[in-house]
Amino acid sequence: VKGAVDQKGCKFVPHVVVMTPGEIEIKNSDGILHNIHTYSTANASINKAQPKFKKVMTEKFEKPEVIKITCDVHSWMLGWIAVVPGPAGVTDPSGAVKIENVPAGKHAVEVWHETLGKQTKEVEVKAGQTVKVAFEMKK
């Protein structure tokens, strides 16, 4: 899954991007100067200006990790890029996510929240069946 994040209304949209290793498009829809600053450890960090005339930049993240992204020009701007090796998704407003086409077998399901941390559960997927997994995140 190729990633994409936009800077729109001085926010990163979406707030959390999930992508498989590879390229991400970083857009600037605001028509003002932004600065892409990533705080990554497994991948090379990025700290580049994105002037208003540069509508799209393409960058690469090849290694799995959760990466914090900010804009040095607008200190309140914060987003996240989750580079994951397998099937993944971002929850909807109710906190649910559906991950399709998961191969049969035992899998570790990990959930991550920017302030509540992460949790992992092991599930067994049987061919042609739906498996539901519930997580409860506490402060």
N, C-alpha and C positions, 0 to 999 in steps of 0.2 A: 504494500500500500504506500503510494507516494504521499508525502506529507505536504501540507500547505497551511500557512498562517498569514493573516492579514493584520495590518495596523490600521484600524478604522475607529474614528472617534477617540483617538489616543488610548486605545485598548488593543490587546492582542485578541484576535477573533479567529478561531475559538480560543478560550482560555487554556484548554488542554488539547494538544494534538497528539494522536497516536499514529505511529508510522513504523513500517518495517525498515531495516537498514537500507540506506540509499539517499536519494535526493529529496530536498524539501524546497518548496517555493516560498520565499518571504516577500509578501506584497506590501506596498505602501499606498493605500487608498486615500490618505489624508491630504496629500498635496503640500506637506510641510516636511521639514527635516526630521528624520528619526535616526536612531542608532541601534543596531542589533548587537546585543552583548549576551553571549551564552556562557553559562557557568557549567562546563562539562569537564569530566575527568578522563573518561575512556576515549572520547573523541576530542579533536582539537577544538579549543575555544574560538569563538568568533567575536570580534569587536570591530564592527564596520559601520561607517556612516551610510545612511540611505537617504540621499537628497530627494526632494519632491519630484524631480524629473526621472528618477530611477524607480519605475513602478514595480519591477520584479527583480529579485536576486535569487539565484539558485545556490544552495549550499549542500554539503554532504555530511551525513552522520552514518558511519558504517558499523559502529559497535553499540550493542544494547545498553541503555542507561536512561534515567530520567534527568532531563536537562532543564534547568531554570533559565528563562530568557527575560531580559529587561531592556529598557531603552534609557541610555544615559542622559538623553535630552529631557525626558519626561519621567521623573523618578517614581511616579505611581504606577507606571506600566509594568505588569508582571504576567508572565505566561509560562507554560510548561510544554516540553516536547518529550514524549515517551517513545523511545526507540526500542521496539520489542521484536524478538525473533519469530514469534508465531501469532496465531489468531488473537485479536484483542478488540477492545471497544471502549467508548466513553459513555458513562451513564447518562440517562435522560434526567429531566428534572425530578422524577420520582425516585431516582437512585437505581434504576434497573438498566441492564444492558443485555443484549442477546448476541451471542457469538455463534455464528453458523459454520457449517462444514468442518467441525472438529473431528479428526479421525478417531475411530474406536480405540480404546485403551485407557490406561491410567494417565492422568494429567495433573499437574500442579496448577491451580488457579490462584493468581495473586491479584489483590486489589491494592491500590495506592491512592492516598489522599494527601494533598499538600500540607495539611496541618495535623492530621490524625495518623499519619504513617502508613504502614502496609501490613497486610495479613495474607497468609497463604493457606489453602486447603487442598487436599488431594481428592480428586473425583475420578470415578470410572465411567467412561462413556461407552455405551453399547450401540452397535450399528443400528441406525434408524430410530433411535430413541432420544428423547429430550431429557436432560438432567438439569435440575434446578439446584443452585448453591446460594445460600444466604450468608451474608457477612454483617456483623454489627460493629461499627466503629465507635469507639468511645474516647472522649477527651481525657 
